[in-house]
């Protein structure tokens, strides 16, 4: 994909920036209302009007995006959403680059949902509460991609707008064929485990009661004082390696659950996030891993990195993605070409090295920031005319 956008796509990116800035303000108000128990109720109508207007502007018209592709005999009526979590673009190494990548992939018609903007990170439960709120408002059968933001890049170069997400959905349907409709696909990584798992054994956090859950114990917050990790996680490693082998992935280098990226039906994702009953001070990946122990049938780990690719941050050569002649990054150890590339462990050197190859410029402004002046409709029309003349 060339670094310079074609005129029509440049306008799409400009429109995306305009809508993104408006959406940031609205979602910030919505977050404040959630935190303060409804004392900002009078502003909610304005919030909903703002969000609805943005969806109309983006072409969503209050419904999910419909992919412009064939569905190979499957039910293609369900929509597609991308939900990203980020509290501030200033804290993201690439700024708004991922957001603009997604908007460009759909020629400005797909507007990802960014939750958490303008809020204070109060633990992973705050992320989950916002996600549940958003997921509950969607058609339960819509396909939703729930992703981290700051350490994620879109794998580009797949053809006309929409092509990448057509391929993503086709791969998702292949992976979930024959599985429970409540199952979700979750990313898998090569390293284990988060510090919080050193202090608990498998099955000690979540109690399964048929299809329901109760919490037995709380996990600590990995990296915090008293939760740095003791390296006592062999029981967890044995469990996940054994589960991979049971599922036909004996010897995979990526047997361990990573909670940063998930895909599934909106209803299934909302149910899982609700069932783990996460506390503000807990490590979400630790609790999600025990949820895998209690309900393995509700998780499909992406062992082959078909949807979500994870770098290997503990290794010196752990940036396991290489761009091929077609302009697409391949995962060098599995040969797959996942749409979402994840560099957890603050492996930002890897993230930036890939981003530069697909047009990111560290000195460029990726999107309009909250509080900055946003282009008016007249400015956007003027830009469209200028781009048309330049075409």
Secondary structure, 3 states (H helix, E strand, C coil): CCCCCCHHHHHHHHHHHHHHHHHHHHHHHHHHHHHCCCCCHHHHHHHHHHHHHHHHHHCCCCCCECCCCCCCCCCCCCCEEEEEECCCHHHCCCCCHHHHHHHHHCCCCCCCEEECCCCCCCCHHHHHHHHHHHHHCCCCCCEEEEEECCCEEECCCCCCCCHHHHHHHHHHHHHHCCCCCCCEEEEEECCCCCHHHHHCCCCCCEEEECCEEEECCCCCCCCCCCCCCCCCCHHHHHHHHHHHHHCCCCCCCCCEEEEEEEEEEHHHHHHHHHHCCCCCCCCHHHHHHHHHHHCHHHEEEECCCCCEEECCCCCCCCCCEEECCCCCEEECCCCCCCCEEECCCCCHHHHHHHHHHCCCCCCCCCCCCCCCCCCCHHHHHHHHHHHHHHC
